[in-house]
Amino acid sequence: MKSSPTDTGGLIAFGIVALIIGVASGYFMYTHPESLNPAWPIWMAMLAPAAFALAGLHVIAAGLRQPRLSSAMLLAIAFCLWAIVNWAAFFT
């Protein structure tokens, strides 16, 4: 089943919103680190909003029908989530 142009427009818009939220939350985490866990380094904490921003890029790539870029974003998201889980499990 083929998707209509309005479906891709919705995907791109949703991806842009997710990208903005990821970048904004990363910015506020970096500029106001008072509420973060001091046992976690800032670069590790920044992987959470990075995964959110990468998810937005993945949705944009899917909306633009770019399967190679979309799969690369999925690998980057998986790496971010894998790093967070392993840090929490082994280093805290």
C-alpha positions as CSV (number, residue, x, y, z in Angstrom):
1,M,0.0,0.0,0.0
2,K,1.5,3.3,-1.0
3,S,1.4,6.3,1.4
4,S,0.0,9.6,0.3
5,P,2.0,12.8,0.3
6,T,0.0,13.9,3.4
7,D,1.3,10.9,5.3
8,T,4.9,11.8,4.6
9,G,4.2,15.4,5.6
10,G,2.8,14.2,8.9
11,L,5.9,12.0,9.5
12,I,8.2,14.9,8.7
13,A,6.3,17.2,11.0
14,F,6.3,14.7,13.8
15,G,10.0,14.1,13.3
16,I,10.7,17.9,13.4
17,V,8.7,18.1,16.7
18,A,10.7,15.2,18.2
19,L,14.0,16.7,17.0
20,I,13.2,20.1,18.6
21,I,12.1,18.5,21.9
22,G,15.3,16.4,22.0
23,V,17.6,19.4,21.2
24,A,15.7,21.6,23.6
25,S,15.8,19.1,26.5
26,G,19.5,18.5,25.8
27,Y,20.2,22.3,25.9
28,F,18.3,22.7,29.2
29,M,20.1,19.7,30.7
30,Y,23.4,21.2,29.7
31,T,22.7,24.7,30.9
32,H,20.9,23.7,34.2
33,P,22.6,20.5,35.4
34,E,21.6,21.1,39.1
35,S,18.8,18.5,39.0
36,L,20.9,15.7,37.3
37,N,22.3,12.8,39.3
38,P,25.9,13.9,40.2
39,A,27.1,10.3,39.9
40,W,26.5,10.4,36.2
41,P,28.8,12.4,33.9
42,I,27.1,15.0,31.8
43,W,28.1,13.2,28.5
44,M,26.3,10.1,29.7
45,A,23.2,12.1,30.7
46,M,23.2,13.8,27.3
47,L,22.7,10.4,25.5
48,A,19.0,10.4,26.5
49,P,18.1,13.6,24.7
50,A,20.4,12.6,21.9
51,A,18.4,9.4,21.4
52,F,15.2,11.5,21.3
53,A,16.7,13.8,18.7
54,L,18.0,10.9,16.7
55,A,14.5,9.3,16.8
56,G,13.2,12.6,15.3
57,L,15.8,12.3,12.5
58,H,14.8,8.7,12.0
59,V,11.2,9.7,11.5
60,I,12.2,12.5,9.1
61,A,14.3,10.1,7.1
62,A,11.4,7.6,7.0
63,G,9.1,10.3,5.8
64,L,11.6,11.3,3.1
65,R,11.9,7.7,2.1
66,Q,15.6,7.4,2.8
67,P,16.1,3.8,4.1
68,R,19.9,4.0,4.5
69,L,19.7,7.1,6.6
70,S,16.8,5.7,8.5
71,S,18.6,2.5,9.4
72,A,21.7,4.5,10.4
73,M,19.6,6.5,12.8
74,L,18.2,3.3,14.2
75,L,21.7,2.0,14.9
76,A,22.6,5.3,16.6
77,I,19.5,5.2,18.7
78,A,20.3,1.6,19.7
79,F,23.9,2.6,20.6
80,C,22.6,5.5,22.8
81,L,20.1,3.3,24.6
82,W,22.7,0.4,25.0
83,A,25.3,2.8,26.5
84,I,22.7,4.2,29.0
85,V,21.6,0.8,30.1
86,N,25.2,-0.5,30.5
87,W,26.3,2.6,32.4
88,A,23.4,2.2,34.8
89,A,24.1,-1.5,35.2
90,F,27.8,-1.5,35.6
91,F,29.2,1.9,36.6
92,T,26.7,3.3,39.1
